Amino acid sequence: MKNILLTLTAFLTLTVTMAQKPKKAPEKLLRHVVIFKYKDSSSAADIDKVSAAFAKLKSQISVVKGFEWGVNKSPEHFDQGFTHCYVLTFASEKDRDEIYQVHPAHKAFQEVLKPHMDKVFVVDYWVQ
């Protein structure tokens, strides 16, 4: 009787395990990291205007899945004058390249940025 109960328990455990939905694979996300060094002649208000225009792109371009930004606070002082970091998230390189990069809202943002950007550093990577 004990062997039958053990066999039945093992069978039920296997059946329940097999019936459970398989875990969904983690979503692939492409991060587009943009870091600016603004011109010394740009005021805090100018930089705030650029940051607000950049942030607005998330609501203007549907393929931008996420947006965040911040000001460098590293105590290491390896920033080479780059102060502001912006991170956009996309589902694919195609979304980034064929929709975001050529979108009229992105082009308009670049016009707001141009008078204030000294240097830019960009890194894109797939989230691991």
C-alpha angles and dihedrals in degrees: 000000000000091000091050091052091049091049092047091048091050091048093050092047091051092046093050091046093050092047093055115101113257114253114264114248113248113267115257111238129189115209119206108197116194120183122187136201105199124212116266087237092060114101126220087255090054091051092047089053091053092047092049091049090049093049091049090064091078090066093041101048115050096204092064099098096180141006133188136156143179146169121263112262099167115143090206095078095215092127096106089216096308107136113166127057123194123186123195124185126215135178094222145009087243091059090050096044106033101032112020100038094050098035115123091233090056091048090050090050090053089057090054090048102045099077091052107037117100097170138352131204119194130190125175123191142164112245110249 
